[in-house]
Amino acid sequence: MSAQQNDEKRLKFKCTCEGCNYSAVKKQTVQDHYYTHTGEKLHKCPFQDCTYSGSSWNHLYSHRKTHQEKQHLCRFRGCNFVGTSSYVLRLHSLTHTGEKPFKCPEQSCPFRTAHPSALCLHRKCHAGLRPNKCPYLDCNHASHSAGNLRQHLRTHDGKDACADIVVASCHWPSRLQQWKHHFQG
């Protein structure tokens, strides 16, 4: 059995969202990933007076490090940023310097960014991936990011989509709780 076949067998839980190829070893990891599509942030910081909430336990775990003694503080004057690691602090410092070290590998594309996650999102444009589809029946809009879809939804009569819209051939699971997540922006 090849290493790729072994990995595919090990990653037995898959995201059910159309156009998404995400898979993981644990079911909970895929459930946390699901919230990256909806933008919902269920995991709230337990520290008093902290308003942070994240879409996964991993995000919350990383955030909680900002409440610990060993912190990675931004040294730029007037900036109160506290990083969870030296890597996060290095990425943050790029916002001050204006450096954009991550470049699109497409030869004719000039896109550069300071954040590797933005490059991953950008690369979906070249691949033609637009998994985030508008739930309105008469609209064919599709976006490569959940954030762009949320922004688009506001163009429909100036308000977000709501759960009473009848959605034809929607790829999202139909349990009531998941419908609520699907339509929250």
Secondary structure, DSSP 8 states (H G I E B T S, - for coil): --HHHHHHHH--EE--STT---EESSHHHHHHHHHHHH----EE--STT---EESSHHHHHHHHGGGSSS-EE--STT---EESSHHHHHHHHHHHH----EE-SSTT---EES-HHHHHHHHHHHHT---EE--STT---EESSHHHHHHHHTTTTTS---TTS--TT--S---HHHHHHHH--
